[in-house]
Amino acid sequence: MLKNINLQRVLKSMLISFIFIFVTNIINDGNSLFTQNFLISFLIYSVLGYVALYGFELNRILGLSLFFSISLLSPNLYPSFEGELFPITYVMFALFLTYVIGTGMYKKWKTSLQIK
C-alpha cells in the first residue's frame, strides 16, 4: 500500500514538473523544449514537486506555498529578478523538511519516554 501511494506521488510530481517546464518554455520562446538542461530541470522540479505534494497532503496552504515557491526557480518567469529568487525556494523547502524531521524525532522521543 505504501509503495502505491509513493508511486502515485512520484507520477504526479513528474507530470506536474513536465507541465511546469512545458508552460515555462511556451512563455519564454516555445521552440526548444528538450535542451541539455531539460533532464536536470526535470529532476529538480520532480523532487521539489514530490515534497510539495507531501506538504499539500499535510496542509493545503503549506502545499500551495511550496508549489508557488517552485515557480521562483525559473528565471524566465521573473526576468528582472534573474538569479535572486531561487534562495527563497530552497529556504522554504529546507524549513519544511526540518519541520517534518523534527516532529518525527519528537514523536519518537515522546514514545520512548512512555515505554520505560
One Martini backbone bead per residue (centre of mass of N, CA, C, O) as a GRO file, in nm:
protein
  116
    1MET     BB    1   0.057   0.063  -0.021
    2LEU     BB    2   0.299   0.258   0.006
    3LYS     BB    3   0.401   0.222  -0.285
    4ASN     BB    4   0.148   0.338  -0.426
    5ILE     BB    5   0.161   0.622  -0.303
    6ASN     BB    6   0.445   0.692  -0.403
    7LEU     BB    7   0.391   0.643  -0.703
    8GLN     BB    8   0.173   0.856  -0.734
    9ARG     BB    9   0.350   1.095  -0.642
   10VAL     BB   10   0.567   1.065  -0.858
   11LEU     BB   11   0.383   1.094  -1.106
   12LYS     BB   12   0.268   1.370  -1.031
   13SER     BB   13   0.541   1.521  -1.017
   14MET     BB   14   0.624   1.463  -1.310
   15LEU     BB   15   0.382   1.601  -1.442
   16ILE     BB   16   0.415   1.880  -1.314
   17SER     BB   17   0.703   1.933  -1.418
   18PHE     BB   18   0.643   1.911  -1.718
   19ILE     BB   19   0.430   2.134  -1.728
   20PHE     BB   20   0.607   2.360  -1.618
   21ILE     BB   21   0.823   2.347  -1.841
   22PHE     BB   22   0.629   2.386  -2.079
   23VAL     BB   23   0.508   2.661  -1.996
   24THR     BB   24   0.778   2.812  -1.974
   25ASN     BB   25   0.856   2.766  -2.270
   26ILE     BB   26   0.615   2.913  -2.398
   27ILE     BB   27   0.665   3.189  -2.265
   28ASN     BB   28   0.942   3.234  -2.381
   29ASP     BB   29   0.956   3.069  -2.698
   30GLY     BB   30   0.871   2.751  -2.795
   31ASN     BB   31   1.127   2.576  -2.951
   32SER     BB   32   1.306   2.448  -2.686
   33LEU     BB   33   1.263   2.184  -2.478
   34PHE     BB   34   1.503   1.971  -2.552
   35THR     BB   35   1.763   2.018  -2.369
   36GLN     BB   36   2.031   1.995  -2.159
   37ASN     BB   37   1.846   2.104  -1.903
   38PHE     BB   38   1.598   1.915  -1.879
   39LEU     BB   39   1.683   1.685  -1.684
   40ILE     BB   40   1.761   1.861  -1.445
   41SER     BB   41   1.493   2.013  -1.418
   42PHE     BB   42   1.313   1.763  -1.390
   43LEU     BB   43   1.441   1.655  -1.128
   44ILE     BB   44   1.403   1.902  -0.948
   45TYR     BB   45   1.094   1.935  -0.986
   46SER     BB   46   1.021   1.649  -0.888
   47VAL     BB   47   1.128   1.665  -0.601
   48LEU     BB   48   0.977   1.924  -0.518
   49GLY     BB   49   0.694   1.812  -0.592
   50TYR     BB   50   0.692   1.580  -0.388
   51VAL     BB   51   0.717   1.759  -0.136
   52ALA     BB   52   0.468   1.936  -0.199
   53LEU     BB   53   0.262   1.704  -0.190
   54TYR     BB   54   0.314   1.635   0.104
   55GLY     BB   55   0.237   1.919   0.208
   56PHE     BB   56  -0.054   1.913   0.091
   57GLU     BB   57  -0.148   1.673   0.273
   58LEU     BB   58  -0.105   1.826   0.542
   59ASN     BB   59  -0.130   2.130   0.400
   60ARG     BB   60  -0.260   2.341   0.174
   61ILE     BB   61  -0.105   2.606   0.219
   62LEU     BB   62   0.175   2.483   0.224
   63GLY     BB   63   0.164   2.350  -0.057
   64LEU     BB   64   0.109   2.612  -0.220
   65SER     BB   65   0.368   2.759  -0.129
   66LEU     BB   66   0.560   2.548  -0.250
   67PHE     BB   67   0.460   2.570  -0.542
   68PHE     BB   68   0.521   2.872  -0.570
   69SER     BB   69   0.830   2.849  -0.509
   70ILE     BB   70   0.898   2.692  -0.769
   71SER     BB   71   0.850   2.941  -0.963
   72LEU     BB   72   1.123   3.093  -0.863
   73LEU     BB   73   1.338   2.928  -1.038
   74SER     BB   74   1.251   3.068  -1.294
   75PRO     BB   75   1.390   3.314  -1.505
   76ASN     BB   76   1.147   3.349  -1.716
   77LEU     BB   77   0.921   3.468  -1.520
   78TYR     BB   78   1.162   3.662  -1.374
   79PRO     BB   79   1.376   3.868  -1.535
   80SER     BB   80   1.446   4.096  -1.312
   81PHE     BB   81   1.521   3.833  -1.097
   82GLU     BB   82   1.778   3.699  -1.188
   83GLY     BB   83   1.903   3.490  -0.931
   84GLU     BB   84   1.725   3.592  -0.654
   85LEU     BB   85   1.479   3.364  -0.584
   86PHE     BB   86   1.589   3.069  -0.520
   87PRO     BB   87   1.643   3.085  -0.206
   88ILE     BB   88   1.347   3.078  -0.119
   89THR     BB   89   1.290   2.790  -0.197
   90TYR     BB   90   1.513   2.646  -0.029
   91VAL     BB   91   1.421   2.755   0.246
   92MET     BB   92   1.134   2.642   0.248
   93PHE     BB   93   1.218   2.341   0.216
   94ALA     BB   94   1.405   2.328   0.462
   95LEU     BB   95   1.193   2.401   0.673
   96PHE     BB   96   0.999   2.171   0.613
   97LEU     BB   97   1.196   1.932   0.657
   98THR     BB   98   1.274   2.006   0.951
   99TYR     BB   99   0.988   1.984   1.060
  100VAL     BB  100   0.936   1.687   0.990
  101ILE     BB  101   1.183   1.570   1.135
  102GLY     BB  102   1.127   1.697   1.416
  103THR     BB  103   0.850   1.562   1.469
  104GLY     BB  104   0.956   1.273   1.446
  105MET     BB  105   1.160   1.292   1.679
  106TYR     BB  106   0.957   1.371   1.899
  107LYS     BB  107   0.777   1.118   1.883
  108LYS     BB  108   1.001   0.917   1.952
  109TRP     BB  109   1.076   1.039   2.225
  110LYS     BB  110   0.796   1.016   2.362
  111THR     BB  111   0.764   0.704   2.329
  112SER     BB  112   1.030   0.628   2.485
  113LEU     BB  113   0.932   0.744   2.764
  114GLN     BB  114   0.668   0.557   2.798
  115ILE     BB  115   0.798   0.270   2.813
  116LYS     BB  116   0.971   0.294   3.093
   0.00000   0.00000   0.00000
